[in-house]
Each structure stands twice: as structure tokens, then as C-alpha cells.
Amino acid sequence: MLQQALTWAVMMTSSRDVYEHLFDAHGEKITLWFYFIFHSLVGILAGFMGWSRQEAAYKDAVLNRRLQTPFDDRIKPR
């Protein structure tokens, strides 16, 4: 999850910096640290959401595997 956050932050901050230097030379300049921190937080959120989705898929796969075993009436499907 942290790798996802840092990768996202570096990619977005660098692309935003290049964009500002090429096309927005007269606009307000916000420091690179602000963009890096903002995109790091967005990357952590995206990584957490992806991780949660994969955990849910794993739990469903384990539950479905258990449901396929015979003589087990205790586990109910979702």
C-alpha cells in the first residue's frame, strides 16, 4: 500500500511540475511539497481501497471453497 502511495505521489507531482513549467508559467505557483503530500494522501487512500477490495475477494473465495465441501451446513452464503 505504501509503495502504491509513493509511486502515485512521485508520478503525479512530477507530471504536475512539468505541466506547470510548460503551460502555466503565469499562474499561481504552489510548492512541490504541497503536491507531494496531497498526492501521497490520495495514493494511500487508493492503495487502501484496492487492498480492501482484494481482501474482500479473498474472503469470498475462501467462503466459496468452504461451501463446496460436503456435510457442512453451518456456513451460510453471503
C-alpha positions as CSV (number, residue, x, y, z in Angstrom):
1,M,0.0,0.0,0.0
2,L,2.8,2.4,0.8
3,Q,4.5,1.5,-2.5
4,Q,1.3,2.4,-4.3
5,A,1.1,5.7,-2.4
6,L,4.7,6.8,-3.1
7,T,4.6,5.7,-6.7
8,W,1.4,7.7,-7.3
9,A,2.8,10.7,-5.4
10,V,6.0,10.8,-7.4
11,M,4.3,10.3,-10.8
12,M,1.6,12.9,-10.2
13,T,3.9,15.5,-8.6
14,S,6.4,15.2,-11.4
15,S,3.8,15.4,-14.1
16,R,2.1,18.4,-12.4
17,D,5.5,20.1,-12.2
18,V,6.2,19.5,-15.9
19,Y,2.7,20.7,-16.8
20,E,3.2,23.9,-14.8
21,H,6.5,24.7,-16.4
22,L,5.3,24.1,-19.9
23,F,1.8,25.5,-20.0
24,D,1.0,27.5,-16.8
25,A,4.0,29.8,-16.5
26,H,2.0,32.8,-15.3
27,G,-0.4,31.2,-12.8
28,E,0.0,30.8,-9.1
29,K,2.8,28.5,-8.0
30,I,2.2,26.1,-5.3
31,T,5.2,24.3,-3.9
32,L,6.1,20.8,-4.9
33,W,5.8,19.7,-1.2
34,F,2.1,20.5,-1.2
35,Y,1.5,18.4,-4.3
36,F,3.7,15.6,-3.0
37,I,1.8,15.5,0.4
38,F,-1.6,15.8,-1.3
39,H,-0.9,13.0,-3.8
40,S,0.7,10.9,-1.1
41,L,-2.6,11.0,0.8
42,V,-4.6,10.3,-2.3
43,G,-2.2,7.4,-3.1
44,I,-2.7,6.0,0.5
45,L,-6.5,6.2,0.0
46,A,-6.3,4.5,-3.4
47,G,-4.0,1.8,-2.0
48,F,-6.2,1.1,1.0
49,M,-9.3,0.9,-1.3
50,G,-7.5,-1.6,-3.6
51,W,-6.3,-3.6,-0.6
52,S,-9.7,-3.8,0.9
53,R,-11.2,-4.9,-2.4
54,Q,-8.6,-7.7,-2.7
55,E,-9.2,-8.8,0.9
56,A,-13.0,-9.0,0.2
57,A,-12.4,-11.1,-2.9
58,Y,-10.1,-13.4,-0.9
59,K,-12.6,-13.8,1.8
60,D,-15.3,-14.6,-0.7
61,A,-13.1,-17.2,-2.4
62,V,-12.3,-18.8,0.9
63,L,-16.0,-18.9,1.8
64,N,-17.0,-20.3,-1.5
65,R,-14.3,-23.0,-1.1
66,R,-15.8,-23.9,2.2
67,L,-19.3,-24.1,0.8
68,Q,-18.2,-26.7,-1.7
69,T,-17.2,-29.2,1.0
70,P,-20.0,-31.7,1.7
71,F,-21.8,-32.2,5.0
72,D,-21.2,-28.6,6.2
73,D,-24.4,-26.8,7.0
74,R,-23.0,-24.3,9.4
75,I,-21.7,-21.8,6.8
76,K,-24.3,-19.7,5.1
77,P,-23.5,-17.9,1.8
78,R,-23.5,-14.1,1.8
